[in-house]
Amino acid sequence: MGSRDGTFHGENIDVLPDATFVIDLEGKVIARNRAMEELTGVSAESMSE
């Protein structure tokens, strides 16, 4: 999931069938997949605000 420099590359979570999201150490959502949007009815754009 992460790389050696500590960054997260979330390109691969969109293919997961389960609703998935990733938060950083400060509690901010930094990645979510389409299944999460469908489950919650909340768009990716509004989750990152």
Residue, then its C-alpha position, 0 to 999 in steps of 0.5 A: m500500500g505505501s511506498r518506502d517514502g511513506t506516501f500512499h498510492g491509492e490507484n488500486i483500491d478502486v478495483l476492490p469490491d468492498a467499500t474501502f477508505v484510507i485515512d492519514l494520521e490526522g484523520k483525514v480521508i486521503a483515498r476512497n473507492r467507488a464502492m464507498e461512494e455507492l454505499t454512503g451516497v457521498s461523492a469523493e469530492s465532498m469527502s475530501e472537503 
